[in-house]
Amino acid sequence: MVHARAPGKINVFLKVGALLEDGYHDVATAYQAVSLSEDIRAYPADDFSVSFTGPIDTSSLAVDGSNLAIRAATLLARKADFRGGVRLEIEKHVPIAGGMGGGSADAAATLLACDTLWGTDLGRDELLELARQLGADVPFAFIGGTAIGTGRGDELSPALAKGQFQWVFAFAEFGMSTPEVYRELDRHRDRHAQDIFPVEAQPHVDTDVLHALRAGDPRRLAEALHNDLQAPALHLEPELAAVIELGEENGALAGMISGSGPTVAFLAADLDGALELQIALSAARLNVVRATGPVHGARIVSS
Ligand code: ATP
């Protein structure tokens, strides 16, 4: 058995470029991997299967070939010409369709676990290339830490970050579809084309964010947090605005929609601030989890 782990992520900065002819957008993002991770155990088997345990309700998840973990395992088997299979057990901690890249973490950890279990030994660069084929956020789940992503978010360069940031996450009881949130952003930009500056095709990460990360300064980072998907996500699910407000009234330096939502991420000044915020939000019956970042990318825990 091989036990691998990969982290969920938050986009501390996300700018979305203009809609391109192929229907996609370029983005400029600053990712941070957080201590909310997926634990994957891979057992030898003749065919491919996946099952889930842990605190997240996974009853809605398909466990057939459409599951990202199975897609990762079959892609690696094909690439390495491996004839056997794998039985995957995933202890899920990252919410499904929550904007924290849980499926991407499953795919990244599965690539690493199967590479070790099968002895296919592809090496980091080839595994990263397979990660890219599985989804825009999968390469980041593989490398972890803090990184700048451009292109579809999968052209990565590491960013310097000092110390540990304290995050508090409020999970929603529903998921949101990433493509639907992007469509809402495009509709919003069409409606307001007269009033807003033309959207750049190739956006950039603001230097303020890079400075705040490098200084390890949560107050400065709170000022620099930005997510272009926040407005469309709030337009689709207006009640999330009250969650952001509640956190900001209870000591969060800032609250923002994580990725395409619906998870709300709050940045706290320090551990005490995070604990107080966790208590206040829990008292309001929100489903709250505390985490720190940055943490490692995908790695083998034991084999
Ligand atoms: P991102 O922030 O990268 O857009 P997300 O966190 O919003 O991702 P995920 O939970 O990673 O969303 O997955 C999005 C969709 O992928 C889900 O709606 C689900 O149907 C599908 N999916 C396939 N395999 C998995 C998996 N192993 N875990 C979670 N979702 C999966």
Residues whose N, C-alpha, C, O or C-beta is under 5 A from the ligand:
A	BS01	ATP	S66 N67 L68 A69 P95 I96 A97 G98 G99 M100 G101 G102 G103 S104 D106 D137 M176 T178 G259 G261
